[in-house]
Amino acid sequence: MKRHLGLVLKGAGMGAADAVPGVSGGTIAFITGIYEELIHTVKQFGPSALGAWRRGGLAGLASHLNLAFLLPLLAGIAASLVSVAHLVVWLMEAQPRLLDGFFFGLVAASALVVGRHPADWRWWHVLPLVAGLLLAYGLPSLMPLVARIGSPDLVLVVGGAIAISALLLPGVSGSFLLLTMGLYGTVMEAIRGFDLALIATFGGGCLIGLFVFSRVLSWLLDHFHTATLQLLLGFILGSLPMLWPWRELVRYQLAPGGQMIPLDYRYLTPGDFSAVTGEPAQLTAVVALMLTGAALVWLVGRTNRDAGASARPGALKDKEEGSDA
């Protein structure tokens, strides 16, 4: 029961993060220690599930799909999308610097956690790290091309496949990619208004993206674990500029529906931001929220380490010997 409640809360965190352009639910999964289990679980959805059902019935299917893990996580994501996400979207409009400050601290601290070198780290692992940085930087600039596909339904399918793939990548924001594709407002309004036809079309693209990309990531983690983690670290670091609270939009284009698609920002100091924009920098509050986000990552990381240590056989043995004494 405790694990299920924890998964619901982690799912809620993922859902809230994915509502913010520049933040990834995959980053939250990474911070909370469920990332690799999530990837391998999503990969189980496919033809192999039919074989598991034939061999073990519903119980075998539930075990194969790891539903004890997935259902509470999805419940948390769904609950967040219809509750917390609305608050996050409101904050994004009403207090954007405060929200960016919190997530900047959270993502920066998570990069430090993920960036700890494992025992098998080698110098060439810098290459996938740099590749992740370059991809995180260049990917959004390619997204406006999706809007030129033509058919609105096809744009939604392709956009869904890309956005859900970004959900599985720490540091790559599916919401921001939707924004650069000109689909963010369309999808959020469909969710708020329960537009089932549009949600179904977008959801079909999400299913395609999940099916393909989860298998690619699972294979990479199985065969090139450390290199893949360094690639993901590059994505996380590459997302930090998009969360810098004191930035000014300097280049954009309009989507067919009139929505603004950001293309380039100028990154400023708090003092320069106030001078250029005439808006308050809110330095004290932003720094406080940065530290709050970083402290949250530290707390979650410590909790995960303690849980992992208590689950190890040696720790259990020591505990039993202590109780015998």
Residue frames relative to the residue before (quaternion, step in Angstrom):
aa qw qx qy qz dx dy dz
M 1.0000 0.0000 0.0000 0.0000 0.00 0.00 0.00
K 0.6465 0.5226 -0.3120 0.4599 3.58 1.00 -0.89
R 0.6489 0.5065 -0.3171 0.4709 3.60 0.99 -0.84
H 0.6468 0.5260 -0.3253 0.4462 3.59 0.94 -0.85
L 0.6545 0.4980 -0.3138 0.4745 3.59 0.95 -0.85
G 0.6334 0.5308 -0.3254 0.4595 3.57 1.02 -0.79
L 0.6595 0.5020 -0.3070 0.4677 3.58 1.00 -0.81
V 0.6067 0.5379 -0.3540 0.4662 3.60 1.05 -0.70
L 0.6773 0.4884 -0.2942 0.4650 3.60 0.91 -0.91
K 0.6434 0.5064 -0.3237 0.4742 3.59 1.02 -0.76
G 0.6320 0.5202 -0.3247 0.4739 3.58 1.05 -0.75
A 0.6303 0.5273 -0.3310 0.4638 3.58 1.02 -0.79
G 0.6385 0.5176 -0.3201 0.4711 3.57 1.05 -0.76
M 0.6437 0.5146 -0.3216 0.4663 3.58 1.00 -0.80
G 0.6656 0.5085 -0.3069 0.4520 3.59 0.92 -0.88
A 0.6596 0.4999 -0.3090 0.4686 3.57 0.97 -0.84
A 0.6546 0.5167 -0.3158 0.4526 3.58 0.96 -0.84
D 0.6827 0.5007 -0.2989 0.4402 3.58 0.94 -0.83
A 0.5878 0.5635 -0.3805 0.4383 3.59 1.22 -0.22
V 0.6805 0.4791 -0.2741 0.4819 3.59 1.25 -0.37
P 0.3867 -0.7040 0.5382 0.2552 3.62 -0.65 1.01
G 0.7356 0.3624 -0.2883 0.4945 3.58 -0.71 1.10
V 0.7280 0.3368 -0.2155 0.5569 3.59 1.26 -0.28
S 0.2362 -0.7867 0.5602 0.1071 3.57 -1.07 0.77
G 0.4960 -0.6324 0.5083 0.3093 3.53 -1.08 0.76
G 0.5783 0.5851 -0.3673 0.4340 3.57 1.17 -0.53
T 0.6011 0.5464 -0.3579 0.4604 3.59 1.12 -0.62
I 0.6469 0.5043 -0.3148 0.4776 3.58 0.97 -0.85
A 0.6333 0.5205 -0.3310 0.4674 3.60 0.99 -0.79
F 0.6350 0.5261 -0.3174 0.4681 3.58 1.05 -0.80
I 0.6690 0.5130 -0.2989 0.4471 3.56 0.84 -1.01
T 0.7558 0.4131 -0.2077 0.4636 3.56 0.89 -0.97
G 0.5555 -0.6833 0.3572 0.3115 3.59 1.26 0.22
I 0.6069 0.5713 -0.3620 0.4174 3.60 1.18 0.36
Y 0.3716 0.7887 -0.4526 0.1874 3.59 1.28 -0.04
E 0.7274 0.4394 -0.2726 0.4511 3.59 0.66 -1.05
E 0.6210 0.5196 -0.3498 0.4712 3.60 1.04 -0.67
L 0.6243 0.5408 -0.3351 0.4533 3.59 1.04 -0.75
I 0.6691 0.5006 -0.3047 0.4570 3.58 0.86 -0.95
H 0.7027 0.4611 -0.2779 0.4653 3.58 0.82 -0.97
T 0.6202 0.5366 -0.3426 0.4582 3.61 1.11 -0.58
V 0.6585 0.5038 -0.3123 0.4637 3.58 0.88 -0.94
K 0.6263 0.5613 -0.3338 0.4258 3.59 1.05 -0.76
Q 0.6089 0.5950 -0.3482 0.3925 3.60 1.13 -0.59
F 0.5914 0.5560 -0.3747 0.4480 3.59 1.20 -0.34
G 0.4952 0.6147 -0.4689 0.3963 3.55 -0.44 1.26
P 0.8046 -0.2880 0.1945 0.4816 3.58 -1.23 -0.30
S 0.6100 0.5741 -0.3633 0.4078 3.61 1.05 -0.66
A 0.5717 0.5979 -0.3835 0.4106 3.60 1.17 -0.48
L 0.6080 0.5514 -0.3546 0.4478 3.61 1.09 -0.65
G 0.6452 0.5167 -0.3144 0.4668 3.56 1.01 -0.83
A 0.6478 0.5121 -0.3191 0.4651 3.59 0.99 -0.81
W 0.6464 0.5198 -0.3155 0.4609 3.58 1.03 -0.75
R 0.6660 0.4980 -0.3078 0.4622 3.57 0.96 -0.84
R 0.6942 0.4780 -0.2825 0.4580 3.58 1.00 -0.78
G 0.8512 0.1680 -0.0415 0.4955 3.59 0.82 -0.94
G 0.5015 -0.6592 0.4324 0.3564 3.58 1.23 0.17
L 0.8041 -0.2685 0.1979 0.4920 3.56 -1.23 -0.48
A 0.6289 0.5345 -0.3402 0.4505 3.59 1.05 -0.74
G 0.6601 0.4987 -0.3033 0.4728 3.58 0.98 -0.84
L 0.6417 0.5191 -0.3203 0.4650 3.57 1.04 -0.78
A 0.6572 0.5124 -0.3122 0.4561 3.58 0.93 -0.89
S 0.6539 0.4985 -0.3118 0.4761 3.58 1.03 -0.78
H 0.6448 0.5307 -0.3169 0.4497 3.59 0.96 -0.90
L 0.7444 0.3995 -0.2135 0.4906 3.59 0.93 -0.90
N 0.3490 -0.7629 0.4781 0.2599 3.61 1.33 -0.02
L 0.1117 0.8490 -0.5074 0.0968 3.56 0.96 0.93
A 0.5656 0.5913 -0.3909 0.4216 3.60 1.14 -0.50
F 0.6759 0.4360 -0.2682 0.5302 3.57 1.23 -0.51
L 0.7416 0.4805 -0.2449 0.3991 3.55 0.75 -1.10
L 0.6714 0.5301 -0.3263 0.4021 3.62 0.82 -0.90
P 0.6713 0.4585 -0.3338 0.4772 3.67 0.84 -0.74
L 0.6214 0.5412 -0.3435 0.4505 3.58 1.06 -0.72
L 0.6765 0.4820 -0.2882 0.4763 3.59 0.90 -0.92
A 0.6079 0.5449 -0.3543 0.4560 3.59 1.06 -0.69
G 0.6596 0.5037 -0.3059 0.4665 3.58 0.98 -0.80
I 0.6413 0.5167 -0.3189 0.4691 3.58 1.00 -0.85
A 0.6755 0.4988 -0.2937 0.4568 3.59 0.88 -0.99
A 0.6532 0.5070 -0.3185 0.4635 3.59 0.93 -0.87
S 0.6532 0.5191 -0.3128 0.4539 3.57 1.01 -0.80
L 0.6590 0.5373 -0.3170 0.4202 3.58 0.93 -0.90
V 0.7468 0.3627 -0.2222 0.5113 3.60 1.09 -0.61
S 0.7468 0.3409 -0.2208 0.5266 3.61 1.22 0.06
V 0.7853 0.3288 -0.1834 0.4915 3.58 0.23 -1.29
A 0.6198 0.5678 -0.3497 0.4137 3.59 0.99 -0.80
H 0.6150 0.5393 -0.3542 0.4533 3.60 1.06 -0.65
L 0.6413 0.5092 -0.3174 0.4782 3.57 1.02 -0.79
V 0.6503 0.5212 -0.3133 0.4552 3.57 0.97 -0.88
V 0.6521 0.5034 -0.3161 0.4706 3.59 0.95 -0.87
W 0.6344 0.5163 -0.3300 0.4713 3.60 1.02 -0.75
L 0.6609 0.5002 -0.3071 0.4676 3.59 0.92 -0.88
M 0.6092 0.5677 -0.3471 0.4314 3.57 1.08 -0.75
E 0.7080 0.4209 -0.2494 0.5093 3.58 1.13 -0.64
A 0.7447 0.4294 -0.2258 0.4583 3.58 0.94 -0.90
Q 0.8082 0.0612 0.0019 0.5858 3.61 0.97 -0.84
P 0.0288 -0.8630 0.5037 0.0272 3.62 0.64 1.04
R 0.6634 0.5097 -0.3308 0.4366 3.62 0.96 -0.75
L 0.6351 0.5206 -0.3341 0.4626 3.58 1.03 -0.72
L 0.6634 0.4940 -0.3046 0.4724 3.57 0.95 -0.87
D 0.6521 0.5061 -0.3114 0.4708 3.59 0.94 -0.85
G 0.6336 0.5446 -0.3347 0.4358 3.56 0.99 -0.81
F 0.6543 0.5128 -0.3136 0.4588 3.57 0.91 -0.90
F 0.7259 0.4318 -0.2551 0.4707 3.58 0.79 -0.99
F 0.5736 0.5651 -0.3874 0.4489 3.61 1.13 -0.50
G 0.6725 0.4840 -0.2929 0.4772 3.58 0.90 -0.90
L 0.6499 0.5253 -0.3133 0.4512 3.56 1.00 -0.85
V 0.7086 0.4533 -0.2676 0.4699 3.60 0.83 -0.98
A 0.6353 0.5274 -0.3370 0.4524 3.62 0.98 -0.81
A 0.6684 0.4849 -0.3009 0.4770 3.58 0.94 -0.85
S 0.6383 0.5192 -0.3366 0.4580 3.60 1.01 -0.74
A 0.6052 0.5445 -0.3612 0.4548 3.60 1.10 -0.61
L 0.6354 0.5170 -0.3282 0.4704 3.59 1.04 -0.72
V 0.6453 0.5189 -0.3178 0.4619 3.58 1.03 -0.80
V 0.7023 0.4537 -0.2640 0.4809 3.57 0.84 -1.01
G 0.6812 0.5430 -0.2866 0.3988 3.58 1.07 -0.77
R 0.4374 0.6794 -0.4849 0.3347 3.62 1.16 0.02
H 0.4240 -0.7401 0.4616 0.2436 3.57 -0.67 1.09
P 0.3436 -0.7220 0.5576 0.2230 3.60 -0.81 0.94
A 0.7221 -0.4648 0.2927 0.4206 3.57 -1.29 0.27
D 0.7456 0.4058 -0.2273 0.4772 3.60 1.04 -0.73
W 0.3316 0.7553 -0.5076 0.2489 3.61 1.19 0.41
R 0.0783 -0.7826 0.6173 0.0179 3.57 -1.02 0.89
W 0.6789 -0.5183 0.3285 0.4031 3.57 -1.20 0.46
W 0.6586 0.5312 -0.3242 0.4230 3.59 1.03 -0.72
H 0.5121 0.6301 -0.4302 0.3945 3.60 1.25 -0.10
V 0.4762 0.6386 -0.4474 0.4065 3.58 1.31 -0.05
L 0.6026 0.5994 -0.3569 0.3876 3.61 1.08 -0.70
P 0.6980 0.4185 -0.3060 0.4940 3.66 0.77 -0.81
L 0.5735 0.5729 -0.3822 0.4438 3.60 1.15 -0.53
V 0.6783 0.4712 -0.2830 0.4876 3.59 0.90 -0.94
A 0.6197 0.5427 -0.3430 0.4515 3.60 1.03 -0.78
G 0.6494 0.5146 -0.3156 0.4625 3.59 0.98 -0.81
L 0.6338 0.5311 -0.3228 0.4606 3.56 1.02 -0.82
L 0.6860 0.4895 -0.2832 0.4578 3.59 0.89 -0.97
L 0.6557 0.5070 -0.3125 0.4641 3.57 0.99 -0.82
A 0.6476 0.5146 -0.3218 0.4607 3.58 0.97 -0.86
Y 0.6700 0.4962 -0.2946 0.4671 3.58 1.08 -0.74
G 0.7791 0.4021 -0.1965 0.4390 3.57 0.87 -0.97
L 0.5521 0.6647 -0.3888 0.3196 3.57 1.12 -0.59
P 0.6714 0.5063 -0.3395 0.4213 3.66 0.77 -0.85
S 0.6350 0.5492 -0.3421 0.4222 3.62 1.04 -0.68
L 0.6603 0.5002 -0.3106 0.4661 3.60 1.21 -0.40
M 0.5568 0.6781 -0.3680 0.3078 3.57 1.18 -0.55
P 0.6054 0.5611 -0.3932 0.4049 3.68 0.95 -0.60
L 0.5499 0.6165 -0.3979 0.3990 3.62 1.19 -0.40
V 0.5734 0.6050 -0.3797 0.4013 3.59 1.14 -0.60
A 0.6461 0.5452 -0.3197 0.4278 3.57 1.02 -0.82
R 0.6642 0.5153 -0.3039 0.4483 3.61 1.22 -0.36
I 0.3767 0.7422 -0.4847 0.2689 3.59 1.25 0.10
G 0.5292 -0.6493 0.3951 0.3772 3.58 1.07 -0.70
S 0.7884 0.2871 -0.1580 0.5206 3.58 0.25 -1.24
P 0.4619 -0.6966 0.4684 0.2863 3.63 -0.72 1.01
D 0.6508 0.5143 -0.3246 0.4545 3.60 0.99 -0.79
L 0.6585 0.4994 -0.3125 0.4684 3.58 0.98 -0.82
V 0.6061 0.5451 -0.3461 0.4646 3.58 1.08 -0.71
L 0.6569 0.5080 -0.3063 0.4654 3.58 0.98 -0.84
V 0.6501 0.5126 -0.3192 0.4612 3.60 0.98 -0.84
V 0.6792 0.4742 -0.2881 0.4804 3.58 0.86 -0.98
G 0.6484 0.5199 -0.3157 0.4577 3.57 0.97 -0.85
G 0.6461 0.5168 -0.3176 0.4632 3.58 1.01 -0.79
A 0.6524 0.5152 -0.3151 0.4579 3.59 0.96 -0.86
I 0.6753 0.4798 -0.2960 0.4756 3.60 0.97 -0.84
A 0.6781 0.5093 -0.3018 0.4355 3.58 0.86 -0.96
I 0.6858 0.4665 -0.3009 0.4707 3.60 0.90 -0.84
S 0.5932 0.5390 -0.3677 0.4716 3.59 1.13 -0.53
A 0.6352 0.5158 -0.3213 0.4768 3.56 1.08 -0.75
L 0.5706 0.5887 -0.3777 0.4303 3.59 1.13 -0.61
L 0.7019 0.4617 -0.2603 0.4758 3.57 1.07 -0.74
L 0.6688 0.4731 -0.2960 0.4911 3.59 1.26 -0.19
P 0.3749 -0.7075 0.5427 0.2540 3.62 -0.63 1.01
G 0.8036 0.3022 -0.2169 0.4646 3.55 -0.99 0.84
V 0.6893 0.3965 -0.2841 0.5356 3.59 1.20 -0.27
S 0.2567 -0.8082 0.5178 0.1131 3.56 -0.48 1.22
G 0.3809 -0.7172 0.5394 0.2226 3.55 -0.69 1.10
S 0.6259 0.5430 -0.3374 0.4467 3.57 1.06 -0.74
F 0.6755 0.4824 -0.3103 0.4634 3.58 0.94 -0.84
L 0.6295 0.5122 -0.3424 0.4735 3.60 1.02 -0.70
L 0.6179 0.5184 -0.3440 0.4807 3.59 1.05 -0.70
L 0.6332 0.5331 -0.3275 0.4556 3.57 1.03 -0.81
T 0.6999 0.4542 -0.2776 0.4763 3.60 0.90 -0.88
M 0.6448 0.4788 -0.3229 0.5008 3.60 1.25 -0.32
G 0.4786 -0.6803 0.4275 0.3541 3.59 1.28 -0.18
L 0.5733 0.6213 -0.3546 0.3995 3.59 1.25 0.35
Y 0.4648 0.7205 -0.4420 0.2634 3.59 1.19 -0.32
G 0.6924 0.4718 -0.2833 0.4666 3.59 0.79 -0.99
T 0.6312 0.5475 -0.3291 0.4400 3.58 1.00 -0.85
V 0.7042 0.4641 -0.2688 0.4652 3.57 0.84 -1.00
M 0.6652 0.4988 -0.3170 0.4563 3.62 0.89 -0.86
E 0.6505 0.4969 -0.3221 0.4756 3.60 0.99 -0.73
A 0.6227 0.5342 -0.3394 0.4601 3.59 1.06 -0.71
I 0.6488 0.5047 -0.3124 0.4763 3.59 1.04 -0.81
R 0.6695 0.4913 -0.3061 0.4654 3.58 0.91 -0.89
G 0.7721 0.3722 -0.1848 0.4808 3.59 0.95 -0.88
F 0.3761 -0.7516 0.4609 0.2850 3.59 1.33 0.08
D 0.1827 0.7680 -0.5754 0.2137 3.57 0.81 1.10
L 0.2408 -0.8427 0.4639 0.1293 3.56 0.14 1.33
A 0.6286 0.5421 -0.3491 0.4349 3.61 1.00 -0.74
L 0.6898 0.4591 -0.2845 0.4822 3.59 0.86 -0.92
I 0.6394 0.5246 -0.3291 0.4557 3.58 0.98 -0.82
A 0.6495 0.5205 -0.3187 0.4536 3.59 1.00 -0.81
T 0.6506 0.5075 -0.3167 0.4678 3.60 0.97 -0.82
F 0.6663 0.4840 -0.2865 0.4897 3.55 0.92 -0.94
G 0.6546 0.5286 -0.3046 0.4463 3.58 0.99 -0.86
G 0.6005 0.5570 -0.3560 0.4500 3.59 1.10 -0.64
G 0.6485 0.4979 -0.3090 0.4858 3.56 1.02 -0.78
C 0.6204 0.5435 -0.3390 0.4525 3.57 1.05 -0.76
L 0.6484 0.5204 -0.3197 0.4545 3.60 0.96 -0.85
I 0.6363 0.5192 -0.3261 0.4682 3.59 0.99 -0.81
G 0.6681 0.5064 -0.2965 0.4575 3.57 0.92 -0.93
L 0.6482 0.5170 -0.3160 0.4612 3.57 0.98 -0.84
F 0.6561 0.5351 -0.3127 0.4305 3.57 0.88 -0.96
V 0.7372 0.4223 -0.2328 0.4733 3.57 0.82 -1.00
F 0.7573 0.4403 -0.2465 0.4145 3.56 0.60 -1.15
S 0.6095 0.5506 -0.3694 0.4345 3.61 1.04 -0.64
R 0.6490 0.5123 -0.3193 0.4629 3.58 1.06 -0.71
V 0.6259 0.5254 -0.3340 0.4697 3.57 1.04 -0.74
L 0.6940 0.4741 -0.2804 0.4636 3.59 0.83 -0.98
S 0.6380 0.5280 -0.3312 0.4521 3.59 0.97 -0.82
W 0.6520 0.5088 -0.3116 0.4679 3.59 0.96 -0.84
L 0.6562 0.5098 -0.3119 0.4607 3.58 0.95 -0.86
L 0.6664 0.4983 -0.3058 0.4627 3.59 0.95 -0.84
D 0.6559 0.5120 -0.3091 0.4606 3.58 1.08 -0.72
H 0.7920 0.3512 -0.1576 0.4739 3.57 0.90 -0.93
F 0.7945 0.1274 -0.0535 0.5913 3.62 1.09 -0.64
H 0.0598 -0.8780 0.4729 0.0424 3.54 0.81 1.07
T 0.7315 0.4298 -0.2564 0.4631 3.60 0.63 -1.08
A 0.6420 0.5183 -0.3258 0.4615 3.58 0.97 -0.82
T 0.6513 0.5093 -0.3171 0.4645 3.59 1.01 -0.79
L 0.6341 0.5197 -0.3310 0.4673 3.59 1.00 -0.78
Q 0.6463 0.5047 -0.3209 0.4739 3.60 1.04 -0.72
L 0.6042 0.5389 -0.3427 0.4764 3.59 1.10 -0.69
L 0.6739 0.4876 -0.2877 0.4747 3.57 0.94 -0.92
L 0.6043 0.5443 -0.3473 0.4668 3.58 1.10 -0.67
G 0.6224 0.5403 -0.3305 0.4599 3.58 1.04 -0.76
F 0.6350 0.5185 -0.3225 0.4732 3.57 1.04 -0.79
I 0.6493 0.5185 -0.3210 0.4544 3.59 0.96 -0.87
L 0.6758 0.4825 -0.2941 0.4733 3.59 0.87 -0.94
G 0.6587 0.5306 -0.3049 0.4377 3.57 1.03 -0.79
S 0.6443 0.5289 -0.3289 0.4438 3.58 1.20 -0.39
L 0.5131 0.6972 -0.4059 0.2930 3.61 1.17 -0.43
P 0.6360 0.5282 -0.3712 0.4227 3.68 0.86 -0.72
M 0.6475 0.5300 -0.3299 0.4370 3.60 1.06 -0.70
L 0.7052 0.4284 -0.2591 0.5021 3.59 1.26 -0.28
W 0.4078 0.7038 -0.4891 0.3150 3.61 1.25 0.04
P 0.4338 -0.7573 0.4143 0.2582 3.62 -0.48 1.13
W 0.7598 0.3573 -0.1907 0.5085 3.59 1.03 -0.74
R 0.3452 0.7156 -0.5285 0.2991 3.55 0.26 1.28
E 0.2445 -0.7618 0.5881 0.1183 3.51 -1.24 0.62
L 0.4087 -0.7016 0.5300 0.2445 3.57 -0.88 0.98
V 0.0829 -0.8292 0.5527 0.0102 3.58 -0.66 1.11
R 0.8008 0.1084 -0.0763 0.5841 3.61 1.18 -0.30
Y 0.1201 0.7843 -0.5972 0.1177 3.55 -0.90 0.94
Q 0.1664 -0.7425 0.6265 0.1685 3.52 -1.37 0.06
L 0.4467 -0.6901 0.5039 0.2653 3.55 -1.24 0.44
A 0.4196 -0.6839 0.5438 0.2458 3.54 -1.00 0.93
P 0.7036 -0.4628 0.3120 0.4398 3.63 -1.21 0.31
G 0.7077 0.4458 -0.2670 0.4787 3.61 1.05 -0.67
G 0.6145 -0.5754 0.3412 0.4182 3.59 1.27 0.09
Q 0.4951 0.6608 -0.4346 0.3597 3.60 1.26 0.00
M 0.4500 -0.6944 0.4999 0.2559 3.55 -1.01 0.87
I 0.1461 -0.7718 0.6156 0.0630 3.58 -0.90 1.01
P 0.3036 -0.7738 0.5215 0.1926 3.64 -0.42 1.15
L 0.1657 -0.8056 0.5649 0.0664 3.57 -0.96 0.90
D 0.8134 -0.0339 0.0523 0.5783 3.60 1.01 -0.70
Y 0.1698 -0.7777 0.6011 0.0715 3.52 -1.14 0.78
R 0.2760 -0.6859 0.6328 0.2300 3.52 -1.37 0.29
Y 0.2590 -0.7922 0.5400 0.1173 3.56 -0.73 1.12
L 0.1297 -0.8367 0.5317 -0.0211 3.54 -0.65 1.23
T 0.5028 -0.5618 0.5360 0.3798 3.53 -1.35 0.15
P 0.6624 -0.5016 0.3454 0.4362 3.63 -1.13 0.33
G 0.6582 0.5141 -0.3136 0.4517 3.60 0.98 -0.84
D 0.6697 0.4855 -0.2967 0.4773 3.57 0.93 -0.91
F 0.6061 0.5681 -0.3595 0.4249 3.59 1.03 -0.73
S 0.6734 0.4858 -0.2958 0.4724 3.59 0.92 -0.90
A 0.6658 0.5105 -0.3067 0.4496 3.56 0.99 -0.85
V 0.7110 0.4633 -0.2612 0.4600 3.59 0.96 -0.88
T 0.7963 0.3352 -0.1599 0.4775 3.57 0.82 -0.98
G 0.3884 -0.7251 0.4834 0.2995 3.57 1.17 -0.51
E 0.5839 0.5661 -0.3699 0.4492 3.58 1.27 0.19
P 0.5622 -0.6074 0.4236 0.3682 3.62 -1.07 0.58
A 0.4567 -0.6990 0.4837 0.2623 3.59 -1.00 0.83
Q 0.1968 -0.8135 0.5191 0.1732 3.60 1.22 -0.51
L 0.0790 0.8719 -0.4814 0.0420 3.55 1.11 0.78
T 0.6837 0.4964 -0.3074 0.4378 3.60 0.77 -1.01
A 0.6894 0.4803 -0.2860 0.4607 3.57 0.84 -0.97
V 0.6557 0.5148 -0.3189 0.4510 3.59 0.96 -0.85
V 0.6616 0.4942 -0.3080 0.4725 3.60 0.89 -0.91
A 0.6283 0.5336 -0.3372 0.4547 3.60 0.99 -0.79
L 0.6901 0.4616 -0.2825 0.4805 3.58 0.95 -0.83
M 0.5670 0.5622 -0.3815 0.4658 3.61 1.14 -0.51
L 0.6839 0.4780 -0.2751 0.4776 3.54 0.91 -0.99
T 0.6130 0.5415 -0.3454 0.4602 3.59 1.09 -0.67
G 0.6566 0.5057 -0.3067 0.4682 3.59 0.94 -0.87
A 0.6605 0.4985 -0.3038 0.4722 3.57 0.97 -0.87
A 0.6519 0.5143 -0.3164 0.4588 3.59 0.98 -0.84
L 0.6191 0.5456 -0.3410 0.4503 3.57 1.06 -0.72
V 0.6420 0.5090 -0.3183 0.4769 3.58 1.01 -0.83
W 0.6451 0.5191 -0.3205 0.4601 3.58 0.95 -0.88
L 0.6637 0.5109 -0.3035 0.4542 3.59 0.95 -0.90
V 0.6697 0.4879 -0.2979 0.4741 3.57 0.92 -0.91
G 0.6510 0.5189 -0.3155 0.4555 3.58 0.97 -0.86
R 0.6551 0.4989 -0.3155 0.4716 3.58 0.98 -0.80
T 0.6324 0.5314 -0.3289 0.4578 3.59 1.01 -0.79
N 0.6625 0.5029 -0.3031 0.4651 3.57 0.98 -0.88
R 0.6490 0.5116 -0.3243 0.4603 3.60 1.00 -0.80
D 0.6546 0.5106 -0.3134 0.4611 3.58 0.98 -0.83
A 0.6488 0.5118 -0.3145 0.4672 3.55 1.03 -0.82
G 0.6577 0.5080 -0.3096 0.4622 3.58 1.01 -0.82
A 0.6528 0.5180 -0.3172 0.4526 3.57 1.01 -0.81
S 0.6802 0.4908 -0.2970 0.4564 3.59 0.96 -0.83
A 0.6643 0.5072 -0.3027 0.4581 3.58 1.20 -0.51
R 0.5585 0.6105 -0.4055 0.3885 3.61 1.20 -0.29
P 0.6108 -0.5925 0.3746 0.3681 3.59 -1.00 0.79
G 0.6425 0.5373 -0.3298 0.4356 3.58 0.96 -0.84
A 0.6592 0.5072 -0.3067 0.4627 3.53 1.00 -0.86
L 0.6447 0.5212 -0.3129 0.4635 3.55 1.03 -0.84
K 0.6433 0.5248 -0.3189 0.4573 3.56 1.01 -0.83
D 0.6499 0.5157 -0.3134 0.4620 3.56 0.96 -0.90
K 0.6408 0.5345 -0.3177 0.4502 3.53 1.04 -0.83
E 0.6612 0.5065 -0.3029 0.4631 3.56 0.99 -0.92
E 0.6551 0.5128 -0.3196 0.4536 3.58 0.97 -0.88
G 0.6305 0.5397 -0.3256 0.4529 3.54 1.08 -0.78
S 0.6737 0.4879 -0.3003 0.4668 3.57 0.99 -0.84
D 0.6131 0.5445 -0.3498 0.4532 3.60 1.12 -0.66
A 0.6376 0.5317 -0.3239 0.4537 3.51 1.07 -0.82
